[in-house]
Every structure is written in structure tokens, then in C-alpha cells.
């Protein structure tokens, strides 16, 4: 189905020496297994965009400049901001228990919603296991094909998690869990009487004028223009070695029902809109000062090493050290797309990277990155690009 993923076609918008290093960083991602790369940097001197590789490998066409893509877990930042707006309005508290809003939903096998707070859901300190690890349809090609248009209810996803014992008692450790954000979306619905998608749309997407940001729900389609989304499904599923070059063939996963991601990962955007939201958020346009302070109050995250050494996690957003101090970020990995981003602490400069696969397998002989494959590009965009 898919030709060799290692062919290069580079391009820049607003081309010139200013983009040379950024372009080299984008090109380097092809060696790490990216079919195509789209980058947009928003600076006080204007936007800079570069792209590399192919949006469609068979047709040898580049990634469209304004391509829509699934943002995966970057959705969490939108959801956390929505919850914090409700907190600012006095409609719920970060210290409310899950049980208060969702009685009986988190119970059994040692899971206890009475002991878990809204804050812990947003900060990944609830101890709830990640339901994604119990979904073979996300990791095995045959299972994916059988279930790609299946609709999942949030209650089903939570049930997958509470069928297992918690990873640790609430508040005692940090461990990334999509389950917390599915529950956060359910709480938004209980508090407001509207779907979490409606609240994100009316509170954030529409006020900020994010015209190319979508909440697809159960729709399998990506609005055009878009790249082809590729995924590798190893025969051993979660047990596969990501350094094995035989780690599955690349297949087209552009269309599928994303409801399994729910409030943890079911949104679509563009590099332009994704930058706009990140800058507006850190710039104080989305949350009141007290709630933004809560969002950016971080805890240590040893689970994110070595991808992001020294990273800390707030409420739906990460603080990542870099060569000029650090930046705020929340990436996303979902079948077919990898999203990475960053914004400076003053909200003046941001970058978004979209790659049309989340299962990158480096070419033989390619240098092994010390951290996340996009970190050199992100660092240059925020610290080096003039």
C-alpha cells in the first residue's frame, strides 16, 4: 500500500536564510521515520512555515500548508482550560471529588472516586490506570480494521480502566492516564448539561476564532486539506520493540472513528490554530489569573524521562526545560499523527509541529535522539530563530 517513506521534498513559506536551520531540523525528522512534516512558528516578526517529506507517499505530494490533522492529547489542554473556566465561575472546585459529580462511576477493584479529586484527574496523579493499554484495537492491525468505525461511550472507556486495580493511591505519584481526562469530560457534561465538545467549542474555539479546529465526535473524516495518516502495527502489539526496523508496515489510517479518545484526544486542528490557542492561553486570554496560576502549578514527572528530561506537569500542560530556560507544551500522539508544540513563558513565540504518523521507525544508521525526536526543532524555534 505504501511506498518507501524516506523520500524528501522540502519547502518553505516566507523562504530565506531565516528558515534554513528550521528546514534542516524538519528534514532530519525524515531520517527518524516521519513520512511528512509541517512546522509553523509564530513570532513577533511574523509566522514562519516549513515542510518536508510527503503528505501522501504514493502520490509524492507534500503536506498541504494548511493541513488539518488530529491533535491527539493536545486536546487535554483545551479540556483542562474548560474545566478551569468552570472553576473560575464557581461551578465546581478542583478539590471536588469525582464521586460528587459522577457517583458510582469510579468504584471497584480498589478504585474509589471518593478519594480522587478533579485536580488529580487533570494532573495525572489520580492513580487510575490508562484504559488505552487495555485496547488491542489500537495496537494490532487486524483489531484496528475490525473496530476502526466503532463508537465508544465514555462510560465504556472508564469501565476498561476500573476493571484493573489503580496504579497507586491517589496523589502519591504521577503517571500519565487518559482515563482522567475522559472523566473530566464527563464532569464538564454533568456540571453544564452540555457535551464537553459544546463547552470547548463555545468557550474556546469560537471566541478565539479558531475556524479550522474541530471536535469530530464519532465522525471518521478529516476536513480537507489534509495529509494521509500512516500507522505501523507491530505483530507483538504493545510488546514490540520500537527500535526493530521490522516494526510493522505503514498503513493508511486517515479515516477512523476517534470516539475512543474522547476528552483525552478527540480534536482536529491546524498549525495556525494550534499556535493561536497556545499563545492565547499562556497570554492570559483564556483563563482568569487565578486559574492560569493553577494550570501552571506543576509536579515532577519522572515518567516523561528520557523524552523530556526535567519536565513537569501542570493541569493539562507541561513545562519543559530548554536552552533558553523552558517552555509550555502539550503534545499528542494518536494513530496517524504526532503533534508537538511549545510556547515561551511570555506567550510571545510559539511553534507547532505535525507529523503524519505517530509510529516513527528510524532509518538504519540514523542517529538515535537523546530525547523526543522533535526537541532540537522545538528548541531552535523558541530559542534560536531570529
JOFENWO-V946254 format. One record per backbone hydrogen bond with DSSP energy under -1.0 kcal/mol. CO is the residue of the C=O (numbers start at 1). NH is the residue of the N-H. Records with the same first field share a line. If there is no record, write none. Layout:
CO: NH, NH
//
This chain:
11: 51
16: 19
17: 20
19: 23
20: 24
21: 25
22: 26
23: 27
24: 28
27: 30
29: 34
30: 33
31: 363
35: 54
36: 356
37: 52
38: 354
39: 50
40: 352
41: 48
42: 350
43: 46
48: 41
49: 13
50: 39
51: 11
52: 37
55: 228
56: 60, 61
61: 55, 56
64: 67
69: 269
71: 74
72: 75
73: 76
74: 77
75: 79
76: 80
77: 81
78: 82
79: 83
80: 84
81: 85
82: 86
83: 87
84: 88
85: 89
86: 91
87: 90
93: 96
94: 119
96: 118
98: 102
102: 105
106: 113
108: 111
112: 115
113: 99
116: 98
117: 121
118: 122
119: 123
120: 125
122: 316
124: 175
125: 171
127: 167
130: 133
131: 134
132: 135
135: 138
136: 139, 140
140: 144
141: 145
142: 146
143: 147
144: 148
147: 150
148: 257
153: 157
154: 158
155: 159
156: 160
157: 161
158: 162
161: 164
169: 172
178: 182
179: 183
180: 184
181: 185
182: 186
183: 187
184: 188
185: 189
186: 190
187: 191
188: 192
189: 193
195: 199
196: 200
197: 201
198: 202
199: 203
200: 204, 205
201: 206
204: 208
205: 210
206: 209
209: 211
210: 213
214: 268
216: 219
220: 256
225: 68
229: 253
231: 251
234: 237
236: 239
237: 240
241: 244
244: 247
246: 248
251: 231
258: 261
261: 264
262: 265, 266
267: 71
268: 214
269: 69
270: 274
271: 275
272: 276
273: 277
274: 278
275: 279
276: 280
277: 281
278: 282
279: 283
280: 285
281: 284
288: 292
289: 293
290: 294
291: 295
292: 296
294: 297
295: 315
299: 313
301: 304
302: 305
304: 308
307: 372
308: 311
311: 301
312: 319
313: 299
317: 314
318: 329
319: 312
320: 327
322: 325
327: 320
328: 343
329: 318
332: 339
334: 337
337: 334
338: 355
339: 332
340: 353
342: 351
343: 328
344: 347
349: 344
350: 42
351: 342
352: 40
353: 340
354: 38
355: 338
356: 230
363: 366
372: 375
374: 378
375: 379
376: 380
377: 381
378: 382
379: 383
380: 384, 385
//
